[in-house]
Amino acid sequence: MVASRSESGVAARCSGGLRERRTITKADLPTLESYCLACGLVRSSQKLIAAEGELVVTTRGEKKRHPAHQTLFQALTESRRLAAELGLTPASRNKAALAAVDDDLSDFDL
């Protein structure tokens, strides 16, 4: 799967701080990838809702909330959970333990 521009931007913004604080290891990379994916889904859902409107008309002519709202809410919930797990929130940053110094991430594009 190829990362979207939005997902790549999220990875670039948060990975520098994680490496600087030494709070990420190779084992954490799938979690970081999931966080980036969730953030990308938030952005794409927001764009879709903005382009198509808050409400959609059903086949019976009824107006209802755009289905992308469900994706948006789920992705927001997941991104908040993963941000806390990775130590990206102020509260979780204070609790984050330092990663092992010998866990070399230089072979990854972070």
N, C-alpha and C positions, 0 to 999 in steps of 0.2 A: 504494500500500500504506500502510495506517495503522499507525503505530508502536504497539506495545503499551505499557502503563503501565511495564512493566519496562524496555523499550528506551528509553523517554523518560527514565526515571530515570537510566539509564546515561549517556545523552547529557548530561543536566544536570550530573551529577557530574564527568564528565571534561572537558567543554568549557570550563568556567571556568578550570581549571588550564592547559589548552592555550592559551587566549587570553592568560592572564596571563603565561605563559612565552613567548608569541609564537612557538609552534612549530607552528601550524596555519595553512594557507592555504585558499583556496577549492578548490584542486585536491585537497586532502586530505579534503574532505567526503564523497566516496563511500567512502573508507576508514573514516572515522568511522562512517558509516552501517552498513557491513558489520560493524564491531566491535560496534556496538549490537545488530544483528541476531543475531550469534553469542552475545552475552551473554544475549539474550532466549531463544534456543534452549536454552542451558544451564539457565536458570531453569525453563522450561516442561518440559524433560526431567526435571529433578529433581522437580518437582511430580507429573508423571505416574508416575514410578517410586515416589514416596512414596505416592501414592493407590492404585496397582494392585499394588504389591509388587515386590520385586527379581526374582522369578521368575514366569513365566507357564506355563500348562499348554497344551501343543500339542494338536492334534486327535487325536493318537495317545496322549494321556495322559502324555506325557513332560514333565518340568519343564526349562525352559531360561531363561537370563537374558533379562530384559525387552528387547525390541527397541529401546526408547528409550535403552538404554545406548550403542548405536552412535552415535546422534545426539548424545548427551551428550559422548562422547569426541571426536567430530569437531568439535563446537562449541567445546569447551575448547581443543583444539589450535589452531583458527583464531583464537579470541579471544586466546590468548597470543601468537600470531604478529602479529596486528594491533596488540595493545597495545604490543609492542616497536617495530613500525613507526611508530606514532604518538608514541612517546616517553612512554608511560604507565608503564613499569616503571622502577625505580630505575636499573638499568644503562643503559637506553636514554635515560633522561632526561639523564644526564650527557653523552651523545654527541649529543643533539639540537641542531641548529643553529637559530639564531633565524630566524624567518620574516621576509619583507620587511615593513617597517613600513607600507608603503602598501597592503597587501592588506586592504582593508576588508571585515570580516565582519558589519558592523552590520545588513545587510539579511537576515541569516539568524537564525533563532530559536535562538541558542546561549547 
